[in-house]
């Protein structure tokens, strides 16, 4: 029961982790188009903006390393999905990976239980 509850929580966090960042980016994109120089200028326009973006970038790198290492350790399938989710951000990629990891661990424990 706990595993199923955690999976529901991870799904909810995926939705929130996609909806909140995109709710800010999509209107900006509609107003400015894919103006990368303007995006970078606005993202680094002040100390707080630069702080937030540097935190997001470092978190994204950490999530990518964790996804690759943990997926290899557990021999997970579909490990690349969370890496694609990094396009939205770590707020989507991390709960997506944790959901896939939880499902993988549940399927492995079911398989091991049948073999005993």
VENKASUL-V427214 format. One record per backbone hydrogen bond with DSSP energy under -1.0 kcal/mol. CO is the residue of the C=O (numbers start at 1). NH is the residue of the N-H. If there is no record, write none. Layout:
BEGIN
{{CO;NH} {CO;NH}}
END
This chain:
BEGIN
{{1;5} {2;6} {3;7} {4;8} {5;9} {6;10} {7;11} {8;12} {9;13} {10;14} {11;15} {12;16} {13;17} {14;18} {15;19} {16;20} {18;22} {19;23} {21;25} {22;26} {24;28} {25;29} {26;30} {27;31} {28;32} {29;33} {33;35} {34;36} {35;39} {36;40} {37;41} {38;42} {39;43} {40;44} {42;45} {46;50} {47;51} {48;52} {49;53} {50;54} {51;55} {52;56} {53;57} {54;58} {55;59} {56;60} {57;61} {58;62} {59;63} {60;64} {61;65} {62;66} {63;67} {64;68} {65;69} {66;70} {67;71} {68;72} {69;73} {70;74} {71;76} {78;81} {80;84} {81;85} {84;87} {85;88} {85;89} {89;92} {89;93} {90;94} {92;96} {93;97} {94;98} {95;99} {96;100} {97;101} {98;102} {99;103} {100;104} {101;105} {102;106} {103;107} {104;108} {105;109} {106;110} {107;111} {108;112} {109;113} {110;114} {111;115}}
END
